[in-house]
Amino acid sequence: MDRKVLPNDILLAEVGTLLGEGRDVSLTPLGRSMLPFIVGGKDTVTLRKLATIRVGDIVLAHLADTRYVLHRVISTDGDTITLMGDGNLVGTERCHKSDILGTVVSINGKKPAKGVIWGKLKPFRRYILAFYKRIRRF
């Protein structure tokens, strides 16, 4: 099977369309913002459009600045959703519920971790991620 890499604006717009039609979509994300739970270029995630978005869910969002991110929901306030990558030490994104294209329902065929403990470890992420990246080299 041939592997194709498409620009995010083309690929993820189509992913959003398919999710909106009620289809599940599997893809291999790139990047390191979701380490250690999603390894970019290696892991496969399956997305589904769900009616409810909860804290701890990993979602694909189309942000106002036209970027797409696959990050975890860290808080909700009405229709405003705050996201942060598990591998990020600082920085969050905000979007509206309507900007959420889909929710990760599986990573490599397994139900994703909710990341509750990971969220509480935020002050220690720098050290945990450094250790993780060091051991992943071997």
C-alpha positions as CSV (number, residue, x, y, z in Angstrom):
1,M,0.0,0.0,0.0
2,D,1.3,3.4,-0.9
3,R,1.7,6.0,1.8
4,K,0.9,9.6,1.0
5,V,1.5,12.7,3.1
6,L,-0.9,15.6,2.4
7,P,-0.8,19.1,3.8
8,N,-3.0,19.5,6.9
9,D,-5.3,22.0,5.3
10,I,-6.3,19.5,2.6
11,L,-6.2,16.3,4.5
12,L,-7.9,17.5,7.7
13,A,-10.6,19.4,5.9
14,E,-11.6,16.1,4.2
15,V,-11.3,14.3,7.6
16,G,-13.7,16.9,9.0
17,T,-16.2,16.3,6.2
18,L,-16.1,12.5,6.7
19,L,-16.5,12.8,10.4
20,G,-19.5,15.1,9.8
21,E,-21.1,12.4,7.7
22,G,-20.9,10.0,10.6
23,R,-17.9,8.0,9.5
24,D,-14.9,7.0,11.6
25,V,-11.6,8.1,10.2
26,S,-8.2,6.6,11.0
27,L,-4.9,8.5,10.4
28,T,-1.3,8.6,11.5
29,P,-0.7,12.1,13.1
30,L,2.7,13.8,12.9
31,G,4.4,15.8,15.6
32,R,5.4,15.4,19.2
33,S,2.8,17.4,21.0
34,M,0.9,14.4,22.3
35,L,3.9,12.4,23.6
36,P,3.9,10.0,25.4
37,F,0.4,8.9,24.6
38,I,0.6,9.4,20.8
39,V,3.9,9.0,19.0
40,G,3.8,11.1,15.8
41,G,4.5,9.2,12.6
42,K,4.1,5.8,14.3
43,D,0.7,5.6,16.1
44,T,-2.7,5.4,14.4
45,V,-5.7,7.2,15.8
46,T,-9.3,6.6,15.0
47,L,-11.6,9.6,15.2
48,R,-15.4,9.8,15.6
49,K,-17.8,12.7,15.8
50,L,-19.3,12.5,19.3
51,A,-22.2,14.5,20.7
52,T,-20.5,15.1,24.1
53,I,-17.0,16.5,24.6
54,R,-15.5,15.8,28.0
55,V,-12.4,16.9,29.9
56,G,-9.7,14.3,29.2
57,D,-10.9,13.6,25.6
58,I,-8.3,13.9,22.8
59,V,-9.9,15.9,20.0
60,L,-9.2,17.1,16.5
61,A,-9.9,20.9,16.4
62,H,-9.8,23.5,13.7
63,L,-8.6,26.6,15.4
64,A,-9.5,30.2,14.5
65,D,-5.9,30.8,13.2
66,T,-6.6,28.0,10.6
67,R,-4.4,25.4,12.4
68,Y,-5.6,21.9,13.2
69,V,-4.5,20.3,16.4
70,L,-5.0,16.9,18.0
71,H,-4.9,17.8,21.7
72,R,-6.5,16.9,25.0
73,V,-9.4,18.8,26.4
74,I,-8.3,20.3,29.7
75,S,-11.3,22.4,30.5
76,T,-14.7,23.4,29.2
77,D,-16.7,26.6,30.0
78,G,-20.0,26.5,28.1
79,D,-19.2,26.3,24.4
80,T,-15.5,27.3,25.0
81,I,-13.0,24.4,25.0
82,T,-9.4,24.7,26.3
83,L,-6.9,22.3,24.8
84,M,-3.3,21.3,25.5
85,G,-1.0,18.8,24.0
86,D,0.2,16.1,26.5
87,G,3.8,16.7,25.3
88,N,3.5,20.5,25.7
89,L,5.0,22.1,28.8
90,V,3.2,25.4,28.3
91,G,0.6,26.9,26.0
92,T,-3.0,26.1,25.5
93,E,-5.5,26.7,22.7
94,R,-9.1,27.8,22.9
95,C,-11.9,27.0,20.5
96,H,-15.6,26.6,20.4
97,K,-17.4,23.3,20.6
98,S,-18.3,23.7,17.0
99,D,-14.6,23.7,16.0
100,I,-14.2,20.2,17.3
101,L,-14.2,17.9,14.3
102,G,-13.9,14.6,16.1
103,T,-12.8,12.7,19.2
104,V,-10.1,10.0,19.4
105,V,-11.9,6.8,20.1
106,S,-8.8,4.5,19.7
107,I,-5.0,4.7,19.5
108,N,-3.6,1.6,17.7
109,G,-6.9,-0.1,18.3
110,K,-7.0,0.5,22.0
111,K,-9.2,2.9,24.0
112,P,-7.2,6.1,24.8
113,A,-6.1,7.0,28.3
114,K,-8.1,9.8,29.8
115,G,-4.9,11.5,31.1
116,V,-6.3,12.5,34.4
117,I,-3.1,11.6,36.3
118,W,-1.0,13.1,33.5
119,G,-2.9,16.4,34.0
120,K,-2.1,16.4,37.7
121,L,1.6,15.8,36.8
122,K,1.9,19.0,34.8
123,P,4.5,20.5,37.2
124,F,6.7,17.4,36.6
125,R,6.1,17.0,32.8
126,R,9.4,18.5,31.9
127,Y,11.3,15.8,33.7
128,I,9.0,12.9,32.7
129,L,9.1,13.9,29.1
130,A,12.9,14.3,29.1
131,F,13.3,10.9,30.6
132,Y,10.8,9.4,28.1
133,K,12.5,11.0,25.1
134,R,15.9,9.7,26.4
135,I,14.7,6.1,26.7
136,R,12.9,6.2,23.4
137,R,16.2,6.7,21.6
138,F,17.4,3.2,22.4
